[in-house]
Amino acid sequence: MDERIMIIAEGLKGMNNSAIDLIKKGEYDKAQALFESAESTCRLFQYNDGVGMIRVSLANLSVMRGDLLEALTHVETAISLYSQCKEREKACELQRKIAMIALEAGIEKENSDDLKGALEIFERVLPYLNEKRTALVSIEIKNLREYIYQEDRTQSI
C-alpha cells in the first residue's frame, strides 16, 4: 500500500482514538469536532467506508447526548455509504436499536403531553419498525395528527 495512504489511515485512526478518549471524559463537543474533521479527510479521499464508520461513531455520540433523531440521520448516512455488506448490516442493526429507543422516548413524550414531540419521533421511526409496530404506530400518528389539528384550530379561534 502507498506510504501516503498508510500515513493518512494512521492519522484517521489516531483522531478516532482521541475522540473516544474525549467521550470517556464527557467532552462530547470536542469529540464531535474530531469525528467531523476525520470525516472531512475521508471525503477528501473518497473513502466512503471511512465516512460510514465515522457516522456510526457520531450516531453513538448522538445517542449518548439524547438526540435520537440526529443519531438516526447519522446511521442512515453510514448505511448509504458502506460498500461492505457486513458493515452495512451492523449499521442497520444499530438503526433498529436506535429506532426502538426513540420509540420509547416518543411514548414518554406523549405521556408527558409533548404531543408534537411524540408525533415527530413516531413519524421518524416508522420506517424502521416491524410490521406489527408499524400498524400500531401508524394509528397513533393518525390520532395525534387529528388531536393536534383540533387543538390548533381551537386555540386559533
N, C-alpha and C positions, 0 to 999 in steps of 0.2 A: 504494500500500500504506500502511496505517496507520503513522504515525511510531513508535508504541509498539512495533509488531511489528518494525520495522526496527532499533530500539534493542536489542530482545531478540536478534534474529538476529545483530547485530554483537557483542553480548556473548558469545553462544554460540561464534561464530567465534573470538573472542579467547581464550576458555577452551580451545578445541580447539588453537589455535596454541601457547598456553602449555604445554599438556600435551605436545605434540610436542617442544617445546624441552626440557622436563624429561626426556623419554625419551632424547633425544640426550645428556643429561648423566648418564644412568643413574639418575635419580631416579624410579624406577617407582612407588613408593608415592604420591608427590605427584602424579604424572601420573594415576594411577588415581583419586585423590580429586577431581581436576579433572574428569575424564570423568564420574564419578558425580554430581558437582554439576550438570554440564551436562545429564545425563540426567534428573535431578530437575526441572530447569527445563522441559525438553522435555515431560515427562509432565504437568507442571502445566498446560501449554498444549495438551495432547493432540496434540503434534507427533510422531506415530509414526515418520515417516521420519527425523526427527532422532534419536530414540531408536535407530532401526536403525543410523544412521551411527555413533553413539557406541558401540553394541555391537560393531560391526565393529572400531572402534579398540581396544576392550577385548579383543576376540579376538586381535588382533595383539599387543597388550601381553602377553597370557597366553602366546602362543607364545614371545615373547622371554624370558619367565620360565621357560619349560619346562613350563607347566601346560596340556597339550594338551586334557585333558578339560574344563577350565574354558573354554578357547578355543572348543570345540565348543558348549558351553552358550550362550556369548555370541552366536555366529553363528546358532544356532538361533533365538534371540530376535529377532535382526535380521531374519531371513527371515520370521518370523511377523508382523512389524510393517510391513515395507515395502509400500507401496501401488504403487510403480512397478516394473514388470516388469524393467526394465534393472538397477536396483539389486538387486532380489531375485536375479537371475541371477548378478550379480557375487558376492553373498554365498554363493550355492550353490557357485560355483566355489571360493571360499575354503574353504568347508566341506569340499569334496572334497580340497583340498590339505592341510588340517589333518588330515583323517582318514588320509591316506596317511603323513604324518609320524608320527602317533600309531601307526599300524600298525607302522611301523619301530621305534618306541620299544617297542611291545609285544613285538616279536620280540627286541629287545635284552634286555628284562626276562626273557623266557623263557630266553634263552641264559645269563643270569646267575643262573638259578634263582629268580627272583622270580615264581613261577608265579601267585600270586594277583594280583599287579600286572598281569601279562600278560593274565590272564583278564579283569580289569576293563576293560582297554583294548580287547581284542578284542571284548567284548560291546558296548562303547560305539560302536565304529566300524563295526560290522557293517552298519547301515542305509545307510551311505554308500559301500559298496564295489560294484564292478561284479559281474556275475553269477559270473564265474569265481572272483574273490577271495572272494566271499560263500560259495561252496561250500567252498573250502579253509579259510577261517577258521572256518566252522561246524563242520567236522570237528575242527579244532584246539580249539575251545571245548569240544566234547563230550569230547575226550581229556583236556583239562586238568581239567574238572569231575570226571571219573572218577578221575583220578590224585590230585587234591586231596582228594576224598572218601575215597579209600583211605588216604591219608596221615593225614588227621584221625582216621579210625577206628583206625588202627594206633597213633597216639600216645595215644589216649584209653584204650587197653587196658592 
